[in-house]
């Protein structure tokens, strides 16, 4: 009992920001880990098929994430809370869930199969400036000067990352312009995520975070499953119960999904919006470092140029975020909409 009490006291002394930083390291590594797992699967084919396909990783990972969210937030699914959500809110929440819970991760995973991890990470940074632009245009949202400058810098960085790519399996090829299918899918995924963020800003802000995250994950998983069956055929998930797949997915789920999600929500419970946003903005940097150490994928010159501008844009934007939220109290006041905005700064999280 004494040792157990000491352990609890040690846990309580850990700063809340430490949980966020650990989660960001894990989420940042998710792209490189996912690519590594698919490479392992391609070396151990079952009936000529890769048992650790990207679709299997996403589907099984989402199921594990759903179980974690139910454990953390299951109590919020009560009659009182559910009665306060109108039919219109459920329809909007469903649209947001399909866009951000099924379409976006599906496109990102497919992009990982076609281009290198760093390109997916950097092109995915299109989401925050696009969401900001749509918020100003459609919602007439007022933003400060620093956020606008940061968004412009990040957008220019993404554009340079794409335009300066060397030739190599391009989908669109013009003099000095090479655009691959992977980059296009990553960009479309970022657009879908940005649209979901903007749509949900006014309609799901009052929805309890637990209901929002569980519903988004559950509906997104179901929609992705049937969409994949429609696109790839009924045998696409035939290896989903393969022992070889589950041996690796248990590791993936335990670290990327369970540990990452638990640390993230543990840190969110007692952090401000500005702190969560600032820490989350480091996810692309963690992803690039993970790609280097796990996949030996060193950044190319276009990625250095575009990535530098993106990082500069991120930190300039954070100046604006901190100014707007400096008076915010705790994350217990953060609603579903704010969490969605913070996660848009993070990009791909492995689920």
HELIX and SHEET records of a PDB file:
HELIX    1   1 UNK A    2  UNK A   13  1                                  12    
HELIX    2   2 UNK A   16  UNK A   42  1                                  27    
HELIX    3   3 UNK A   54  UNK A   73  1                                  20    
HELIX    4   4 UNK A   74  UNK A   76  5                                   3    
HELIX    5   5 UNK A   79  UNK A   83  1                                   5    
HELIX    6   6 UNK A   87  UNK A   98  1                                  12    
HELIX    7   7 UNK A   99  UNK A  103  3                                   5    
HELIX    8   8 UNK A  104  UNK A  114  1                                  11    
HELIX    9   9 UNK A  117  UNK A  123  1                                   7    
HELIX   10  10 UNK A  126  UNK A  138  1                                  13    
HELIX   11  11 UNK A  145  UNK A  163  1                                  19    
HELIX   12  12 UNK A  181  UNK A  203  1                                  23    
HELIX   13  13 UNK A  209  UNK A  232  1                                  24    
HELIX   14  14 UNK A  243  UNK A  252  1                                  10    
HELIX   15  15 UNK A  253  UNK A  259  3                                   7    
HELIX   16  16 UNK A  260  UNK A  268  1                                   9    
HELIX   17  17 UNK A  273  UNK A  280  1                                   8    
HELIX   18  18 UNK A  283  UNK A  295  1                                  13    
HELIX   19  19 UNK A  301  UNK A  325  1                                  25    
HELIX   20  20 UNK A  331  UNK A  333  5                                   3    
HELIX   21  21 UNK A  336  UNK A  346  1                                  11    
SHEET    1   A 2 UNK A 170  UNK A 174  0                                        
SHEET    2   A 2 UNK A 177  UNK A 180 -1                                        
END                                                                             
